[in-house]
Amino acid sequence: MSNRMATLLLVAGIGLSLAVCGRSPGERAVSGGLIGAGAGAGIAAVAGGPVLGAALLGGAVGAGTGALTAPNHR
């Protein structure tokens, strides 16, 4: 396995494990945005792409996902 693939899997795993941070949609949007921005920047840095653009895209996707998902309280 290449270093790029290993880093990608590591960042994806961390992002997924932290994807449930926050109780309200607003909290989840903020945490999802931060996690997405960090993951996007990390992946772009490893892959050699534009870090700022990837961070902005990852942050937008993470914030949207966090805002649209709700914790399952039983």
PQR file of N, CA, C, O and H, with PARSE charges and radii, in Angstrom:
ATOM      1  N   MET A   1       0.854  -1.174   0.000 -0.4000 1.5000
ATOM      2  CA  MET A   1       0.000   0.000   0.000 -0.0000 2.0000
ATOM      3  C   MET A   1       0.900   1.239   0.000  0.5500 1.7000
ATOM      4  O   MET A   1       1.875   1.307   0.748 -0.5500 1.4000
ATOM      5  N   SER A   2       0.568   2.199  -0.834 -0.4000 1.5000
ATOM      6  CA  SER A   2       1.370   3.405  -0.933 -0.0000 2.0000
ATOM      7  C   SER A   2       1.137   4.320   0.267  0.5500 1.7000
ATOM      8  O   SER A   2       0.148   4.186   0.987 -0.5500 1.4000
ATOM      9  H   SER A   2      -0.225   2.143  -1.441  0.4000 1.0000
ATOM     10  N   ASN A   3       2.058   5.238   0.462 -0.4000 1.5000
ATOM     11  CA  ASN A   3       1.916   6.199   1.563 -0.0000 2.0000
ATOM     12  C   ASN A   3       0.697   7.083   1.369  0.5500 1.7000
ATOM     13  O   ASN A   3       0.025   7.439   2.337 -0.5500 1.4000
ATOM     14  H   ASN A   3       2.861   5.347  -0.123  0.4000 1.0000
ATOM     15  N   ARG A   4       0.409   7.439   0.126 -0.4000 1.5000
ATOM     16  CA  ARG A   4      -0.770   8.274  -0.139 -0.0000 2.0000
ATOM     17  C   ARG A   4      -2.050   7.559   0.251  0.5500 1.7000
ATOM     18  O   ARG A   4      -2.931   8.146   0.880 -0.5500 1.4000
ATOM     19  H   ARG A   4       0.955   7.149  -0.660  0.4000 1.0000
ATOM     20  N   MET A   5      -2.152   6.302  -0.118 -0.4000 1.5000
ATOM     21  CA  MET A   5      -3.358   5.537   0.193 -0.0000 2.0000
ATOM     22  C   MET A   5      -3.494   5.337   1.696  0.5500 1.7000
ATOM     23  O   MET A   5      -4.593   5.447   2.238 -0.5500 1.4000
ATOM     24  H   MET A   5      -1.436   5.825  -0.629  0.4000 1.0000
ATOM     25  N   ALA A   6      -2.403   5.048   2.366 -0.4000 1.5000
ATOM     26  CA  ALA A   6      -2.450   4.862   3.810 -0.0000 2.0000
ATOM     27  C   ALA A   6      -2.889   6.144   4.511  0.5500 1.7000
ATOM     28  O   ALA A   6      -3.690   6.098   5.444 -0.5500 1.4000
ATOM     29  H   ALA A   6      -1.509   4.959   1.925  0.4000 1.0000
ATOM     30  N   THR A   7      -2.371   7.282   4.067 -0.4000 1.5000
ATOM     31  CA  THR A   7      -2.757   8.559   4.664 -0.0000 2.0000
ATOM     32  C   THR A   7      -4.220   8.865   4.388  0.5500 1.7000
ATOM     33  O   THR A   7      -4.939   9.335   5.270 -0.5500 1.4000
ATOM     34  H   THR A   7      -1.721   7.320   3.309  0.4000 1.0000
ATOM     35  N   LEU A   8      -4.657   8.601   3.171 -0.4000 1.5000
ATOM     36  CA  LEU A   8      -6.054   8.819   2.815 -0.0000 2.0000
ATOM     37  C   LEU A   8      -6.981   7.983   3.689  0.5500 1.7000
ATOM     38  O   LEU A   8      -7.988   8.491   4.182 -0.5500 1.4000
ATOM     39  H   LEU A   8      -4.073   8.219   2.455  0.4000 1.0000
ATOM     40  N   LEU A   9      -6.658   6.727   3.884 -0.4000 1.5000
ATOM     41  CA  LEU A   9      -7.480   5.859   4.728 -0.0000 2.0000
ATOM     42  C   LEU A   9      -7.464   6.311   6.182  0.5500 1.7000
ATOM     43  O   LEU A   9      -8.488   6.241   6.863 -0.5500 1.4000
ATOM     44  H   LEU A   9      -5.840   6.315   3.484  0.4000 1.0000
ATOM     45  N   LEU A  10      -6.331   6.765   6.656 -0.4000 1.5000
ATOM     46  CA  LEU A  10      -6.225   7.252   8.031 -0.0000 2.0000
ATOM     47  C   LEU A  10      -7.090   8.493   8.237  0.5500 1.7000
ATOM     48  O   LEU A  10      -7.840   8.579   9.210 -0.5500 1.4000
ATOM     49  H   LEU A  10      -5.500   6.822   6.103  0.4000 1.0000
ATOM     50  N   VAL A  11      -6.984   9.446   7.325 -0.4000 1.5000
ATOM     51  CA  VAL A  11      -7.767  10.674   7.445 -0.0000 2.0000
ATOM     52  C   VAL A  11      -9.257  10.370   7.329  0.5500 1.7000
ATOM     53  O   VAL A  11     -10.064  10.936   8.067 -0.5500 1.4000
ATOM     54  H   VAL A  11      -6.375   9.377   6.535  0.4000 1.0000
ATOM     55  N   ALA A  12      -9.623   9.488   6.416 -0.4000 1.5000
ATOM     56  CA  ALA A  12     -11.037   9.118   6.268 -0.0000 2.0000
ATOM     57  C   ALA A  12     -11.556   8.435   7.534  0.5500 1.7000
ATOM     58  O   ALA A  12     -12.677   8.704   7.964 -0.5500 1.4000
ATOM     59  H   ALA A  12      -8.968   9.029   5.817  0.4000 1.0000
ATOM     60  N   GLY A  13     -10.772   7.579   8.117 -0.4000 1.5000
ATOM     61  CA  GLY A  13     -11.178   6.897   9.346 -0.0000 2.0000
ATOM     62  C   GLY A  13     -11.360   7.855  10.510  0.5500 1.7000
ATOM     63  O   GLY A  13     -12.314   7.734  11.279 -0.5500 1.4000
ATOM     64  H   GLY A  13      -9.861   7.361   7.767  0.4000 1.0000
ATOM     65  N   ILE A  14     -10.450   8.801  10.639 -0.4000 1.5000
ATOM     66  CA  ILE A  14     -10.573   9.796  11.699 -0.0000 2.0000
ATOM     67  C   ILE A  14     -11.808  10.654  11.469  0.5500 1.7000
ATOM     68  O   ILE A  14     -12.555  10.940  12.405 -0.5500 1.4000
ATOM     69  H   ILE A  14      -9.675   8.899  10.014  0.4000 1.0000
ATOM     70  N   GLY A  15     -12.020  11.058  10.235 -0.4000 1.5000
ATOM     71  CA  GLY A  15     -13.191  11.872   9.911 -0.0000 2.0000
ATOM     72  C   GLY A  15     -14.488  11.155  10.220  0.5500 1.7000
ATOM     73  O   GLY A  15     -15.412  11.749  10.777 -0.5500 1.4000
ATOM     74  H   GLY A  15     -11.413  10.825   9.475  0.4000 1.0000
ATOM     75  N   LEU A  16     -14.565   9.890   9.864 -0.4000 1.5000
ATOM     76  CA  LEU A  16     -15.782   9.126  10.133 -0.0000 2.0000
ATOM     77  C   LEU A  16     -16.001   8.920  11.621  0.5500 1.7000
ATOM     78  O   LEU A  16     -17.138   8.948  12.091 -0.5500 1.4000
ATOM     79  H   LEU A  16     -13.815   9.407   9.412  0.4000 1.0000
ATOM     80  N   SER A  17     -14.933   8.714  12.358 -0.4000 1.5000
ATOM     81  CA  SER A  17     -15.101   8.487  13.792 -0.0000 2.0000
ATOM     82  C   SER A  17     -15.527   9.749  14.519  0.5500 1.7000
ATOM     83  O   SER A  17     -16.166   9.668  15.568 -0.5500 1.4000
ATOM     84  H   SER A  17     -14.009   8.691  11.976  0.4000 1.0000
ATOM     85  N   LEU A  18     -15.188  10.907  13.984 -0.4000 1.5000
ATOM     86  CA  LEU A  18     -15.568  12.165  14.619 -0.0000 2.0000
ATOM     87  C   LEU A  18     -16.813  12.781  14.005  0.5500 1.7000
ATOM     88  O   LEU A  18     -17.227  13.866  14.412 -0.5500 1.4000
ATOM     89  H   LEU A  18     -14.669  10.973  13.132  0.4000 1.0000
ATOM     90  N   ALA A  19     -17.411  12.114  13.043 -0.4000 1.5000
ATOM     91  CA  ALA A  19     -18.541  12.693  12.311 -0.0000 2.0000
ATOM     92  C   ALA A  19     -19.786  12.878  13.170  0.5500 1.7000
ATOM     93  O   ALA A  19     -20.700  13.600  12.771 -0.5500 1.4000
ATOM     94  H   ALA A  19     -17.075  11.232  12.713  0.4000 1.0000
ATOM     95  N   VAL A  20     -19.845  12.257  14.316 -0.4000 1.5000
ATOM     96  CA  VAL A  20     -21.033  12.358  15.160 -0.0000 2.0000
ATOM     97  C   VAL A  20     -20.861  13.369  16.284  0.5500 1.7000
ATOM     98  O   VAL A  20     -21.607  13.330  17.262 -0.5500 1.4000
ATOM     99  H   VAL A  20     -19.102  11.670  14.640  0.4000 1.0000
ATOM    100  N   CYS A  21     -19.906  14.260  16.167 -0.4000 1.5000
ATOM    101  CA  CYS A  21     -19.678  15.268  17.204 -0.0000 2.0000
ATOM    102  C   CYS A  21     -20.771  16.324  17.175  0.5500 1.7000
ATOM    103  O   CYS A  21     -21.069  16.885  16.121 -0.5500 1.4000
ATOM    104  H   CYS A  21     -19.299  14.292  15.373  0.4000 1.0000
ATOM    105  N   GLY A  22     -21.360  16.593  18.313 -0.4000 1.5000
ATOM    106  CA  GLY A  22     -22.374  17.637  18.429 -0.0000 2.0000
ATOM    107  C   GLY A  22     -23.762  17.054  18.575  0.5500 1.7000
ATOM    108  O   GLY A  22     -24.059  15.973  18.067 -0.5500 1.4000
ATOM    109  H   GLY A  22     -21.118  16.137  19.170  0.4000 1.0000
ATOM    110  N   ARG A  23     -24.610  17.794  19.281 -0.4000 1.5000
ATOM    111  CA  ARG A  23     -25.978  17.333  19.500 -0.0000 2.0000
ATOM    112  C   ARG A  23     -26.981  18.075  18.631  0.5500 1.7000
ATOM    113  O   ARG A  23     -27.960  17.479  18.181 -0.5500 1.4000
ATOM    114  H   ARG A  23     -24.369  18.672  19.693  0.4000 1.0000
ATOM    115  N   SER A  24     -26.763  19.342  18.388 -0.4000 1.5000
ATOM    116  CA  SER A  24     -27.702  20.110  17.563 -0.0000 2.0000
ATOM    117  C   SER A  24     -27.179  20.176  16.128  0.5500 1.7000
ATOM    118  O   SER A  24     -25.993  19.948  15.888 -0.5500 1.4000
ATOM    119  H   SER A  24     -25.967  19.825  18.753  0.4000 1.0000
ATOM    120  N   PRO A  25     -28.057  20.488  15.176 -0.5600 1.5000
ATOM    121  CA  PRO A  25     -27.589  20.622  13.798  0.2800 2.0000
ATOM    122  C   PRO A  25     -26.495  21.683  13.641  0.5500 1.7000
ATOM    123  O   PRO A  25     -25.585  21.514  12.830 -0.5500 1.4000
ATOM    124  N   GLY A  26     -26.576  22.766  14.406 -0.4000 1.5000
ATOM    125  CA  GLY A  26     -25.545  23.804  14.341 -0.0000 2.0000
ATOM    126  C   GLY A  26     -24.195  23.313  14.820  0.5500 1.7000
ATOM    127  O   GLY A  26     -23.170  23.569  14.189 -0.5500 1.4000
ATOM    128  H   GLY A  26     -27.315  22.904  15.065  0.4000 1.0000
ATOM    129  N   GLU A  27     -24.197  22.600  15.948 -0.4000 1.5000
ATOM    130  CA  GLU A  27     -22.953  22.040  16.472 -0.0000 2.0000
ATOM    131  C   GLU A  27     -22.370  21.027  15.503  0.5500 1.7000
ATOM    132  O   GLU A  27     -21.159  20.989  15.285 -0.5500 1.4000
ATOM    133  H   GLU A  27     -25.030  22.392  16.461  0.4000 1.0000
ATOM    134  N   ARG A  28     -23.231  20.210  14.924 -0.4000 1.5000
ATOM    135  CA  ARG A  28     -22.770  19.197  13.986 -0.0000 2.0000
ATOM    136  C   ARG A  28     -22.244  19.841  12.707  0.5500 1.7000
ATOM    137  O   ARG A  28     -21.307  19.323  12.099 -0.5500 1.4000
ATOM    138  H   ARG A  28     -24.215  20.241  15.101  0.4000 1.0000
ATOM    139  N   ALA A  29     -22.830  20.962  12.288 -0.4000 1.5000
ATOM    140  CA  ALA A  29     -22.345  21.666  11.101 -0.0000 2.0000
ATOM    141  C   ALA A  29     -20.945  22.224  11.342  0.5500 1.7000
ATOM    142  O   ALA A  29     -20.071  22.124  10.481 -0.5500 1.4000
ATOM    143  H   ALA A  29     -23.591  21.383  12.782  0.4000 1.0000
ATOM    144  N   VAL A  30     -20.743  22.810  12.518 -0.4000 1.5000
ATOM    145  CA  VAL A  30     -19.430  23.380  12.839 -0.0000 2.0000
ATOM    146  C   VAL A  30     -18.382  22.285  12.940  0.5500 1.7000
ATOM    147  O   VAL A  30     -17.312  22.401  12.341 -0.5500 1.4000
ATOM    148  H   VAL A  30     -21.453  22.890  13.217  0.4000 1.0000
ATOM    149  N   SER A  31     -18.668  21.221  13.688 -0.4000 1.5000
ATOM    150  CA  SER A  31     -17.672  20.156  13.834 -0.0000 2.0000
ATOM    151  C   SER A  31     -17.442  19.449  12.499  0.5500 1.7000
ATOM    152  O   SER A  31     -16.307  19.104  12.171 -0.5500 1.4000
ATOM    153  H   SER A  31     -19.537  21.127  14.174  0.4000 1.0000
ATOM    154  N   GLY A  32     -18.497  19.234  11.735 -0.4000 1.5000
ATOM    155  CA  GLY A  32     -18.340  18.610  10.424 -0.0000 2.0000
ATOM    156  C   GLY A  32     -17.526  19.471   9.479  0.5500 1.7000
ATOM    157  O   GLY A  32     -16.712  18.959   8.711 -0.5500 1.4000
ATOM    158  H   GLY A  32     -19.419  19.514  12.001  0.4000 1.0000
ATOM    159  N   GLY A  33     -17.742  20.784   9.532 -0.4000 1.5000
ATOM    160  CA  GLY A  33     -16.971  21.695   8.698 -0.0000 2.0000
ATOM    161  C   GLY A  33     -15.496  21.698   9.046  0.5500 1.7000
ATOM    162  O   GLY A  33     -14.640  21.697   8.161 -0.5500 1.4000
ATOM    163  H   GLY A  33     -18.403  21.200  10.157  0.4000 1.0000
ATOM    164  N   LEU A  34     -15.201  21.700  10.336 -0.4000 1.5000
ATOM    165  CA  LEU A  34     -13.796  21.673  10.761 -0.0000 2.0000
ATOM    166  C   LEU A  34     -13.120  20.357  10.391  0.5500 1.7000
ATOM    167  O   LEU A  34     -11.987  20.345   9.909 -0.5500 1.4000
ATOM    168  H   LEU A  34     -15.897  21.700  11.055  0.4000 1.0000
ATOM    169  N   ILE A  35     -13.811  19.270  10.617 -0.4000 1.5000
ATOM    170  CA  ILE A  35     -13.251  17.960  10.272 -0.0000 2.0000
ATOM    171  C   ILE A  35     -13.062  17.853   8.758  0.5500 1.7000
ATOM    172  O   ILE A  35     -12.031  17.372   8.289 -0.5500 1.4000
ATOM    173  H   ILE A  35     -14.731  19.280  11.008  0.4000 1.0000
ATOM    174  N   GLY A  36     -14.062  18.304   8.000 -0.4000 1.5000
ATOM    175  CA  GLY A  36     -13.962  18.249   6.545 -0.0000 2.0000
ATOM    176  C   GLY A  36     -12.837  19.107   5.997  0.5500 1.7000
ATOM    177  O   GLY A  36     -12.133  18.699   5.074 -0.5500 1.4000
ATOM    178  H   GLY A  36     -14.900  18.695   8.382  0.4000 1.0000
ATOM    179  N   ALA A  37     -12.665  20.293   6.561 -0.4000 1.5000
ATOM    180  CA  ALA A  37     -11.593  21.175   6.115 -0.0000 2.0000
ATOM    181  C   ALA A  37     -10.227  20.556   6.403  0.5500 1.7000
ATOM    182  O   ALA A  37      -9.330  20.594   5.561 -0.5500 1.4000
ATOM    183  H   ALA A  37     -13.238  20.625   7.311  0.4000 1.0000
ATOM    184  N   GLY A  38     -10.079  19.991   7.592 -0.4000 1.5000
ATOM    185  CA  GLY A  38      -8.815  19.339   7.933 -0.0000 2.0000
ATOM    186  C   GLY A  38      -8.533  18.136   7.057  0.5500 1.7000
ATOM    187  O   GLY A  38      -7.406  17.935   6.603 -0.5500 1.4000
ATOM    188  H   GLY A  38     -10.808  19.960   8.276  0.4000 1.0000
ATOM    189  N   ALA A  39      -9.560  17.337   6.822 -0.4000 1.5000
ATOM    190  CA  ALA A  39      -9.385  16.158   5.973 -0.0000 2.0000
ATOM    191  C   ALA A  39      -9.068  16.557   4.536  0.5500 1.7000
ATOM    192  O   ALA A  39      -8.194  15.963   3.905 -0.5500 1.4000
ATOM    193  H   ALA A  39     -10.475  17.500   7.191  0.4000 1.0000
ATOM    194  N   GLY A  40      -9.774  17.559   4.018 -0.4000 1.5000
ATOM    195  CA  GLY A  40      -9.512  18.015   2.656 -0.0000 2.0000
ATOM    196  C   GLY A  40      -8.105  18.553   2.493  0.5500 1.7000
ATOM    197  O   GLY A  40      -7.427  18.247   1.512 -0.5500 1.4000
ATOM    198  H   GLY A  40     -10.484  18.041   4.531  0.4000 1.0000
ATOM    199  N   ALA A  41      -7.667  19.350   3.446 -0.4000 1.5000
ATOM    200  CA  ALA A  41      -6.316  19.901   3.387 -0.0000 2.0000
ATOM    201  C   ALA A  41      -5.258  18.808   3.498  0.5500 1.7000
ATOM    202  O   ALA A  41      -4.251  18.832   2.790 -0.5500 1.4000
ATOM    203  H   ALA A  41      -8.217  19.598   4.243  0.4000 1.0000
ATOM    204  N   GLY A  42      -5.495  17.853   4.391 -0.4000 1.5000
ATOM    205  CA  GLY A  42      -4.535  16.758   4.554 -0.0000 2.0000
ATOM    206  C   GLY A  42      -4.421  15.894   3.312  0.5500 1.7000
ATOM    207  O   GLY A  42      -3.321  15.523   2.902 -0.5500 1.4000
ATOM    208  H   GLY A  42      -6.313  17.833   4.966  0.4000 1.0000
ATOM    209  N   ILE A  43      -5.543  15.582   2.727 -0.4000 1.5000
ATOM    210  CA  ILE A  43      -5.530  14.751   1.522 -0.0000 2.0000
ATOM    211  C   ILE A  43      -4.859  15.498   0.376  0.5500 1.7000
ATOM    212  O   ILE A  43      -4.071  14.915  -0.368 -0.5500 1.4000
ATOM    213  H   ILE A  43      -6.436  15.883   3.060  0.4000 1.0000
ATOM    214  N   ALA A  44      -5.168  16.795   0.229 -0.4000 1.5000
ATOM    215  CA  ALA A  44      -4.551  17.569  -0.848 -0.0000 2.0000
ATOM    216  C   ALA A  44      -3.048  17.699  -0.649  0.5500 1.7000
ATOM    217  O   ALA A  44      -2.285  17.666  -1.615 -0.5500 1.4000
ATOM    218  H   ALA A  44      -5.808  17.269   0.834  0.4000 1.0000
ATOM    219  N   ALA A  45      -2.622  17.848   0.603 -0.4000 1.5000
ATOM    220  CA  ALA A  45      -1.190  17.958   0.869 -0.0000 2.0000
ATOM    221  C   ALA A  45      -0.463  16.675   0.483  0.5500 1.7000
ATOM    222  O   ALA A  45       0.634  16.724  -0.074 -0.5500 1.4000
ATOM    223  H   ALA A  45      -3.241  17.875   1.387  0.4000 1.0000
ATOM    224  N   VAL A  46      -1.062  15.546   0.775 -0.4000 1.5000
ATOM    225  CA  VAL A  46      -0.446  14.264   0.442 -0.0000 2.0000
ATOM    226  C   VAL A  46      -0.502  14.003  -1.058  0.5500 1.7000
ATOM    227  O   VAL A  46       0.453  13.500  -1.649 -0.5500 1.4000
ATOM    228  H   VAL A  46      -1.953  15.506   1.227  0.4000 1.0000
ATOM    229  N   ALA A  47      -1.633  14.351  -1.666 -0.4000 1.5000
ATOM    230  CA  ALA A  47      -1.827  14.073  -3.090 -0.0000 2.0000
ATOM    231  C   ALA A  47      -1.157  15.113  -3.980  0.5500 1.7000
ATOM    232  O   ALA A  47      -0.993  14.881  -5.178 -0.5500 1.4000
ATOM    233  H   ALA A  47      -2.409  14.759  -1.187  0.4000 1.0000
ATOM    234  N   GLY A  48      -0.771  16.239  -3.423 -0.4000 1.5000
ATOM    235  CA  GLY A  48      -0.104  17.257  -4.208 -0.0000 2.0000
ATOM    236  C   GLY A  48      -1.050  18.227  -4.892  0.5500 1.7000
ATOM    237  O   GLY A  48      -0.674  18.862  -5.877 -0.5500 1.4000
ATOM    238  H   GLY A  48      -0.904  16.427  -2.450  0.4000 1.0000
ATOM    239  N   GLY A  49      -2.259  18.350  -4.392 -0.4000 1.5000
ATOM    240  CA  GLY A  49      -3.243  19.260  -4.981 -0.0000 2.0000
ATOM    241  C   GLY A  49      -3.268  20.595  -4.265  0.5500 1.7000
ATOM    242  O   GLY A  49      -2.467  20.833  -3.362 -0.5500 1.4000
ATOM    243  H   GLY A  49      -2.564  17.834  -3.591  0.4000 1.0000
ATOM    244  N   PRO A  50      -4.185  21.470  -4.662 -0.5600 1.5000
ATOM    245  CA  PRO A  50      -4.316  22.777  -4.009  0.2800 2.0000
ATOM    246  C   PRO A  50      -4.935  22.635  -2.614  0.5500 1.7000
ATOM    247  O   PRO A  50      -6.105  22.274  -2.487 -0.5500 1.4000
ATOM    248  N   VAL A  51      -4.168  22.911  -1.594 -0.4000 1.5000
ATOM    249  CA  VAL A  51      -4.582  22.681  -0.209 -0.0000 2.0000
ATOM    250  C   VAL A  51      -5.744  23.576   0.187  0.5500 1.7000
ATOM    251  O   VAL A  51      -6.691  23.108   0.819 -0.5500 1.4000
ATOM    252  H   VAL A  51      -3.217  23.204  -1.698  0.4000 1.0000
ATOM    253  N   LEU A  52      -5.692  24.854  -0.171 -0.4000 1.5000
ATOM    254  CA  LEU A  52      -6.752  25.778   0.234 -0.0000 2.0000
ATOM    255  C   LEU A  52      -8.092  25.402  -0.407  0.5500 1.7000
ATOM    256  O   LEU A  52      -9.124  25.390   0.263 -0.5500 1.4000
ATOM    257  H   LEU A  52      -4.923  25.234  -0.684  0.4000 1.0000
ATOM    258  N   GLY A  53      -8.069  25.104  -1.679 -0.4000 1.5000
ATOM    259  CA  GLY A  53      -9.301  24.717  -2.366 -0.0000 2.0000
ATOM    260  C   GLY A  53      -9.893  23.451  -1.786  0.5500 1.7000
ATOM    261  O   GLY A  53     -11.106  23.354  -1.600 -0.5500 1.4000
ATOM    262  H   GLY A  53      -7.231  25.114  -2.224  0.4000 1.0000
ATOM    263  N   ALA A  54      -9.041  22.479  -1.500 -0.4000 1.5000
ATOM    264  CA  ALA A  54      -9.517  21.219  -0.928 -0.0000 2.0000
ATOM    265  C   ALA A  54     -10.059  21.429   0.479  0.5500 1.7000
ATOM    266  O   ALA A  54     -11.037  20.791   0.869 -0.5500 1.4000
ATOM    267  H   ALA A  54      -8.056  22.558  -1.651  0.4000 1.0000
ATOM    268  N   ALA A  55      -9.430  22.319   1.243 -0.4000 1.5000
ATOM    269  CA  ALA A  55      -9.920  22.615   2.588 -0.0000 2.0000
ATOM    270  C   ALA A  55     -11.288  23.280   2.523  0.5500 1.7000
ATOM    271  O   ALA A  55     -12.175  22.955   3.313 -0.5500 1.4000
ATOM    272  H   ALA A  55      -8.635  22.837   0.926  0.4000 1.0000
ATOM    273  N   LEU A  56     -11.466  24.209   1.587 -0.4000 1.5000
ATOM    274  CA  LEU A  56     -12.762  24.874   1.446 -0.0000 2.0000
ATOM    275  C   LEU A  56     -13.841  23.889   1.013  0.5500 1.7000
ATOM    276  O   LEU A  56     -14.948  23.901   1.552 -0.5500 1.4000
ATOM    277  H   LEU A  56     -10.746  24.473   0.946  0.4000 1.0000
ATOM    278  N   LEU A  57     -13.527  23.047   0.055 -0.4000 1.5000
ATOM    279  CA  LEU A  57     -14.496  22.053  -0.411 -0.0000 2.0000
ATOM    280  C   LEU A  57     -14.825  21.051   0.690  0.5500 1.7000
ATOM    281  O   LEU A  57     -15.995  20.741   0.919 -0.5500 1.4000
ATOM    282  H   LEU A  57     -12.628  23.037  -0.383  0.4000 1.0000
ATOM    283  N   GLY A  58     -13.804  20.544   1.370 -0.4000 1.5000
ATOM    284  CA  GLY A  58     -14.028  19.595   2.462 -0.0000 2.0000
ATOM    285  C   GLY A  58     -14.828  20.208   3.593  0.5500 1.7000
ATOM    286  O   GLY A  58     -15.684  19.548   4.182 -0.5500 1.4000
ATOM    287  H   GLY A  58     -12.854  20.795   1.184  0.4000 1.0000
ATOM    288  N   GLY A  59     -14.553  21.482   3.903 -0.4000 1.5000
ATOM    289  CA  GLY A  59     -15.297  22.161   4.945 -0.0000 2.0000
ATOM    290  C   GLY A  59     -16.763  22.340   4.579  0.5500 1.7000
ATOM    291  O   GLY A  59     -17.647  22.173   5.419 -0.5500 1.4000
ATOM    292  H   GLY A  59     -13.858  22.019   3.424  0.4000 1.0000
ATOM    293  N   ALA A  60     -17.014  22.679   3.328 -0.4000 1.5000
ATOM    294  CA  ALA A  60     -18.400  22.854   2.880 -0.0000 2.0000
ATOM    295  C   ALA A  60     -19.167  21.538   2.918  0.5500 1.7000
ATOM    296  O   ALA A  60     -20.310  21.490   3.370 -0.5500 1.4000
ATOM    297  H   ALA A  60     -16.296  22.815   2.645  0.4000 1.0000
ATOM    298  N   VAL A  61     -18.534  20.480   2.443 -0.4000 1.5000
ATOM    299  CA  VAL A  61     -19.194  19.169   2.454 -0.0000 2.0000
ATOM    300  C   VAL A  61     -19.415  18.700   3.891  0.5500 1.7000
ATOM    301  O   VAL A  61     -20.483  18.183   4.220 -0.5500 1.4000
ATOM    302  H   VAL A  61     -17.605  20.519   2.076  0.4000 1.0000
ATOM    303  N   GLY A  62     -18.419  18.877   4.735 -0.4000 1.5000
ATOM    304  CA  GLY A  62     -18.548  18.469   6.134 -0.0000 2.0000
ATOM    305  C   GLY A  62     -19.614  19.245   6.877  0.5500 1.7000
ATOM    306  O   GLY A  62     -20.376  18.671   7.655 -0.5500 1.4000
ATOM    307  H   GLY A  62     -17.552  19.298   4.468  0.4000 1.0000
ATOM    308  N   ALA A  63     -19.675  20.553   6.644 -0.4000 1.5000
ATOM    309  CA  ALA A  63     -20.692  21.375   7.309 -0.0000 2.0000
ATOM    310  C   ALA A  63     -22.085  20.999   6.838  0.5500 1.7000
ATOM    311  O   ALA A  63     -23.011  20.900   7.643 -0.5500 1.4000
ATOM    312  H   ALA A  63     -19.056  21.020   6.012  0.4000 1.0000
ATOM    313  N   GLY A  64     -22.235  20.790   5.549 -0.4000 1.5000
ATOM    314  CA  GLY A  64     -23.541  20.391   5.018 -0.0000 2.0000
ATOM    315  C   GLY A  64     -23.987  19.049   5.552  0.5500 1.7000
ATOM    316  O   GLY A  64     -25.144  18.872   5.933 -0.5500 1.4000
ATOM    317  H   GLY A  64     -21.482  20.870   4.895  0.4000 1.0000
ATOM    318  N   THR A  65     -23.069  18.109   5.578 -0.4000 1.5000
ATOM    319  CA  THR A  65     -23.392  16.781   6.091 -0.0000 2.0000
ATOM    320  C   THR A  65     -23.741  16.837   7.571  0.5500 1.7000
ATOM    321  O   THR A  65     -24.697  16.201   8.015 -0.5500 1.4000
ATOM    322  H   THR A  65     -22.129  18.252   5.268  0.4000 1.0000
ATOM    323  N   GLY A  66     -22.966  17.597   8.330 -0.4000 1.5000
ATOM    324  CA  GLY A  66     -23.244  17.720   9.757 -0.0000 2.0000
ATOM    325  C   GLY A  66     -24.582  18.372  10.039  0.5500 1.7000
ATOM    326  O   GLY A  66     -25.294  17.969  10.958 -0.5500 1.4000
ATOM    327  H   GLY A  66     -22.189  18.113   7.970  0.4000 1.0000
ATOM    328  N   ALA A  67     -24.923  19.375   9.254 -0.4000 1.5000
ATOM    329  CA  ALA A  67     -26.190  20.073   9.472 -0.0000 2.0000
ATOM    330  C   ALA A  67     -27.388  19.217   9.080  0.5500 1.7000
ATOM    331  O   ALA A  67     -28.459  19.337   9.676 -0.5500 1.4000
ATOM    332  H   ALA A  67     -24.344  19.703   8.508  0.4000 1.0000
ATOM    333  N   LEU A  68     -27.215  18.359   8.088 -0.4000 1.5000
ATOM    334  CA  LEU A  68     -28.337  17.555   7.597 -0.0000 2.0000
ATOM    335  C   LEU A  68     -28.527  16.240   8.338  0.5500 1.7000
ATOM    336  O   LEU A  68     -29.554  15.581   8.179 -0.5500 1.4000
ATOM    337  H   LEU A  68     -26.346  18.262   7.604  0.4000 1.0000
ATOM    338  N   THR A  69     -27.554  15.856   9.140 -0.4000 1.5000
ATOM    339  CA  THR A  69     -27.684  14.614   9.883 -0.0000 2.0000
ATOM    340  C   THR A  69     -28.105  14.916  11.309  0.5500 1.7000
ATOM    341  O   THR A  69     -27.790  15.978  11.847 -0.5500 1.4000
ATOM    342  H   THR A  69     -26.719  16.391   9.269  0.4000 1.0000
ATOM    343  N   ALA A  70     -28.800  14.002  11.901 -0.4000 1.5000
ATOM    344  CA  ALA A  70     -29.248  14.182  13.277 -0.0000 2.0000
ATOM    345  C   ALA A  70     -28.843  12.954  14.084  0.5500 1.7000
ATOM    346  O   ALA A  70     -28.917  11.829  13.591 -0.5500 1.4000
ATOM    347  H   ALA A  70     -29.056  13.140  11.464  0.4000 1.0000
ATOM    348  N   PRO A  71     -28.419  13.171  15.316 -0.5600 1.5000
ATOM    349  CA  PRO A  71     -28.082  12.023  16.142  0.2800 2.0000
ATOM    350  C   PRO A  71     -29.329  11.186  16.434  0.5500 1.7000
ATOM    351  O   PRO A  71     -30.438  11.712  16.528 -0.5500 1.4000
ATOM    352  N   ASN A  72     -29.131   9.908  16.571 -0.4000 1.5000
ATOM    353  CA  ASN A  72     -30.243   8.990  16.821 -0.0000 2.0000
ATOM    354  C   ASN A  72     -30.376   8.799  18.333  0.5500 1.7000
ATOM    355  O   ASN A  72     -29.677   7.981  18.931 -0.5500 1.4000
ATOM    356  H   ASN A  72     -28.230   9.481  16.495  0.4000 1.0000
ATOM    357  N   HIS A  73     -31.276   9.560  18.933 -0.4000 1.5000
ATOM    358  CA  HIS A  73     -31.498   9.454  20.388 -0.0000 2.0000
ATOM    359  C   HIS A  73     -32.657   8.482  20.632  0.5500 1.7000
ATOM    360  O   HIS A  73     -33.722   8.584  20.023 -0.5500 1.4000
ATOM    361  H   HIS A  73     -31.844  10.224  18.447  0.4000 1.0000
ATOM    362  N   ARG A  74     -32.417   7.561  21.519 -0.4000 1.5000
ATOM    363  CA  ARG A  74     -33.469   6.596  21.883 -0.0000 2.0000
ATOM    364  C   ARG A  74     -33.677   6.601  23.357  0.5500 1.7000
ATOM    365  O   ARG A  74     -34.519   5.860  23.865 -0.5500 1.4000
ATOM    366  H   ARG A  74     -31.551   7.478  22.013  0.4000 1.0000
TER
END
